[in-house]
Amino acid sequence: TTEPRELERADRVVFPGVGAIGDCMREFRAAGFTSALIAAIAQKPVLAICVGMQALMAHSEESGGVDCLGLLPGRVRFFGSPLIDSDGERLKVPHMGWNVVHQTVDHPLWHGIAQDARFYFVHSYWVETDANLIAGTCDYGVQFAAALHRGNLFAVQFHPEKSHTDGLRLLANFATWKGGN
């Protein structure tokens, strides 16, 4: 939607994001969505995806450094180089393709999804945050938060809509989730 008031009427909210965080934050703020998203998170289930997850953090290194929403503590960091996997092979940035997500908490959105299931990623930046917020991790030269949780909020770095059966299961779980843990 392009209308912040639509979030009030929704029974749940998906906060997607594609592209650069600088442009995302500028458009998000200009459209007046900040207070509407904060209110939504307090009242109903919210799923943040990719840049939507990154926007929840305090700061991002992308776009020359951007202050984000600050709804969760932490920052968004560039993968950097050289990025090396466990076999000593150089990894490319962006991280694009299928990768394993290790679930670190028993959360309703993980129900019916096997431990270490594979999800589809497309990103050059990763979230660094408090360990107690992390619901899943992924390894791409560095272990990073692939999923976060707090109250009515669940956020993922991967794209569930592109992640076949497990991604569809996560979206189905979100559609019936009442919020909270």
Secondary structure, DSSP 8 states (H G I E B T S, - for coil): ---THHHHH-SSEEE---S-HHHHHHHHHHTT-HHHHHHHHHHS-EEEETHHHHHTSSEESGGG-EE---SSS-EEEE--SS-B-TTS-B--SSEEEEEEEEE-S--GGGTT--TTEEEEEEESEEEE--GGGEEEEEESSSEEEEEEEETTEEEESS-GGGSHHHHHHHHHHHHH--S--
